[in-house]
């Protein structure tokens, strides 16, 4: 199949330079406030991931943007124009959902053509554009195959091609990978990011999987109870969480009892710098990343920087190993380290702190 349409798709997306803005959006379902004072701007060509636990409002925000749900308060702006009152058909958005939703009686190519057929695009152009969209997702040889002849990953790529073939201003992805197995999920995740970057299309990606969000997004907005808790680059969220919820939800963290004194946290005698040195003195819970801890043989670590403990479990995870240690002073920590270090269960070890700044929350 010809790839002649791909540059046109790219040119169209780049020329549009679509900016999307949620301004004070609220959505209610009876007495439940699914979104409240929701403010978020997607810059032109940016991929923003909405990340959060179930019920946090992620999908509601996407559906409001798509026009599948109405706003109770606030506005949806596209390039400064209020589209809050427009139906879905007039918002010019491509959508991919968790379920592939392919028509079983149509071939892959005919599924991709469907939106163009609804727009009364001539048959020759329709087929050329559908073929080019399938080529974009690596399925140019599968034009005539039916859904039951395709794997789950291939079906989702057809759904992606169908969303892109109409050259939408905005791409909406609602948990598009959650029905796939782990290896296919990673492959398609990377392909989505490559295609989105090539086309320069403004994209909202909804997921509950933090690995997906951190891997593909330019920025991540972490949601909680219908609000955005923090928005930033993946690196900002991981290394400088703004709240204890972010520290606990994004990535893995050990939660340890401690005390804040004069801008530092003390954990069983080990003194650590704070991400927020202005935090009030008093008892706290300290969040320490597993990679900010290392293991040492008992008796080899400098005094004041480590805690003694006993290995409970050590798990091989391919590129790294995570080891759980029962601390002599109480509590358990997980240490992330090189796979070549294989501590034995029951071995006496020292858990050494790297001294990275830590977030804390007041102990209740």
N, C-alpha and C positions, 0 to 999 in steps of 0.2 A: 504494500500500500504506500501511497505517496505521503510524504511528510510536509507537503507544501503549505498545509493549513496551519501548522504549528506556529511559524513566525507571525501569522496573522492573529492567532489567538494571543500570542505574547504582546504584539503591538497594541491590540485592542485593550488589554488589561492595563498596560503601562500608560496608555493615553488617558484612561479614565481617572486614574489617581483618586480612587474613591476613599473618602474619609467618613467613618461611621461614628456617631455620637449618641450614647444614651445620656439623657439629661433628666435627672430627678425622677427616674422611672419607678413606679410602684405597681404591683399586681396583687390583687386579693382573690382568694377563693373562699367565699363565705367569710368566716372570722379569721382565716389563716392568711397572713401577709407573706406571700411567697417572695416578693421583691419589695424593698423599701429604700428610698433615696439612692437608687442605683445610678451611679455616674461612671461612665467609662468611655474613652475615646480610642478608636482603632485608626491609626494613621494609615495613609495610603501604602498599600503593598505589605502591610504588617500582618503577621500571624499572631493573634492573641489567644491564649488558652484560658478557658474558665475551668478552674480546678476546685474541687471541694467534695465533702462527703455527700451521701444521698440526702435529698431534701434541702440542700443549701440554696437552691434556686438557679442552678446552672442552666438546665434545659429550659426553664421558664424564660430566662433572659434571651436565649436563642430563639424561642418560639415567638416572643414579643417582637424581636428584630425581624423575624421572617413574616410577621403579620398573621401567624397562626393563632396568636392570642392578642387581645387588645390591652393597651395601657389603661390603668385606672387613674394614674397621675403621671406627669412628666411627658417627655417627647423623645421620639427617635428621629435623628437628623442624618441625612446622607448628603454630603457635600453642602451642608448648611440648609438644605431643604427639609421641612418637616414632613415625614412620610407616615406619621402615626395613624392617620386616617385612611391610608391607602390599603387596598386588598393585597394579598400575597402576590397575585398575578401581575401587579403593577410595581412591585419593588425590585424586580430584576435581580433575583438571588438564586444561586445554585445550592441545592441542599443534598447532603448525604447523611443517612441515618444508620443506626445500628443494624436494623433489618435491611436486607438488600432491596426488597420490594421490586424485584424484576418481574415483568410479565412473562409467565412460563410459556405462553404460546407464541412468544416473539423471540427471534434470535438476538444475540448480543448486539449486533448492529442495529436491528430494528428497535431494541430497547433504547439505545442511545439516540436514535432518530426521533423518538416519540415527541420530545419537547419541540423539536423543529417542525414536526408535522402539525402540532397544535398551533404553531406560529405561521403555518401555511408557507413554509419555505419550499421552493420547487424541488422535485424529487432528485434531480441530478446533484444540485448543491447539497441537499440534505444527506445524500449518501457520501459525498466527498467529505463533508464536515464530520460525519459520524466515524468514517474510517480514520480520519486524522486524529480525532479524539481518542479512539481506541489505540492508535499508534502511540499517542502521548503516554498512555498508561501501560504500554508494552503488550497490548493484545491485538495488534493488527492482523494476526493470523487466525483470530477467533471470531471474526465478523459473523459467520453463519452458524455458530454454535448456540444451542439453547441452554437455559439456565442449569438444567439437570446434568448437562455435560461439562459444567465448569465447577472448579473447586470453590470453596467459600471465599478465598482470597481473590480469585479471579472474578467472582460475582461482585465483590465489593469494588473492584477496579472498574468494572462495567458501570456500576452506580456512580463512581467518581467521574468517569467519562461522560455519562449522561448529564451530570451536573455542570460540567465544564463546556459542553458542546454549544450551549446557547450563549456563551460568552457573557456570563453574569458579571455584575459590578462587584458582588460580594459572594464569597463561598462560605457556607455554613456546614460544619461537621459535628454531628451529635453522636458521641460515643461510636464512631465508625469502625473501631477495631475490636470492640469488646467481645464480639462473637467468634473471633478467630483464635487459633492456637498460638502459643507464645512466639514461635519462630516466624510464622507468617505475619503476625502482628508487628513485629519489629521491622520486617522487610517492607510491608506496606506503609508503616509509619514513616520510614525513611523516604519511600517513593513519594508519598504525599508532600513531604517537606520539599523535596527536590522540585516537584512540579509546581508547587505554590511559589517557590522562589523564582523559577524560570518565568512563570507567567506574571509575577508581580501582583497577584490578586489579593485584595484585602480579605482576610479569613478569620472567622471565629470558630475555635475548636473546643468543644465541650468534652471533658473527660473527668473520671474520678481516679485515673491512674497517674500518679505523680511522675513516674518514669517517662510516660508519653509526653506529659506537659513540659517537663524540663528538657526533653530531647528535641522537640520540634518548635517550640514557641520563641518568638522574639521577646515577648513579655507574657507573664502569667498573672492572672487575677485570681487570688484565692478567695473563695466565697464561704460565708458562714451565716446561716439564718437570714438569707435574702440580702445580705450586704457584702461588699468587698472588704475583706480584712486587710489585704495588702496587695498591691500590684507592683511588679518590677520585673527585671530580667531574671531568668532562672538562677544566675549567680547571686544576685542580690537577695532573692528569697532564701536561698540555701545558706549563704554565709552571714546575712544580716537580717534575720527574721524580726519583723517589727513587733510581734506579740508572741506570748507563749504558745498560743494556738498554732501559729505558723511554724514555730520551732518544733512542735510536736507532730504536726501533720505533714510537713514537707521533709522528706528524708527520715532517717532513723536518729533518735536521740535517746541517750540514757538520762533518766530523771533521778537526780540525787539530792538528798537533803543537805542544806547548807545555810550559811549565815552571811548576810551582806554587812560589811564594815568599811566605811570610808571609801566607797567606790570599787571594792573588790569582794569577790565571793570566796568564802572558805568552806571547803568540802573535806571533812574529816582531817583537818589540819593542812590540806593543800590549798594554797591561795591562787585564785584565778582572776584575770581581768574581766570586767563586765563589758558587754556590748553597750549598755547604757550606764555609764558611771554615775549618773544622777539618781539611780534607784535608791529608794529609802532603805536605811539600815534595818535589819531584822531578819527573822527566819524566812527562808525561801526554798523553792525547788530550783535546782540548777540543771540546765539542759546541756549535755556534752555529747558531741557527735562521736560515733564509734571510731572514725578515722583520726580523731584527735586524742586517741589513747593508744599506747603501745604496751607490749608485754616484755618483761625482763625477768631473768632468772633471779630468784630470791637472793638478796644480798649484793646485787650488782647495781642497783639504782640509787642515785644520790638521795639523801634524806630530805624530806619535805616536798618531794615532787611525785611521790608514788604511794600506793596503798597495797598492802599485802592481801592475798586471796588465794583461792583454790579453783582450779579449772573444773567447770561442771560439764561443758560440752564444747566441741569444736567442729564447725560445719564447713565442708569444702564447697565453694560456690563458683568454681571454675577459675575466674581471674582473681579471686580473693578468698580469704577465709575469715569467718566470724567465730570468735571464741567467747563463751559466756564464763564469767568468773564470779564466784561467791566471795565477796569482800569479808575480811575478818571482822571489820567494824560494822558489818550489817549491810544488806542490800546486794543486788546483782548488777553487773555491768556487762555490756557487749563490746568487745574490742575487734576492730576490723584491721586485718594485717596481711602480710605476704603469705601466699599459699605454701611457700617452702618452709615456713615455720609451723611445725605440727605439735603443739603442746599436748601432752597426755592428760586424759581425764584423771583428776585427783592430784595433779602436780601442783606444788606450791609455786606461785608466781608473784611478781610485782606488777601492778598496773600503773604505768607512768603517764602523766598528763603532759600534753604538748604545750600547754599554756595558751591555747587560742582563746580569744574573748568569748564569753558565754552569755546567753540570754537567761533570765531568771523570772520566776513569778512568785509573788508572796505566798507563803505557806498558809493554808487555811486551818 
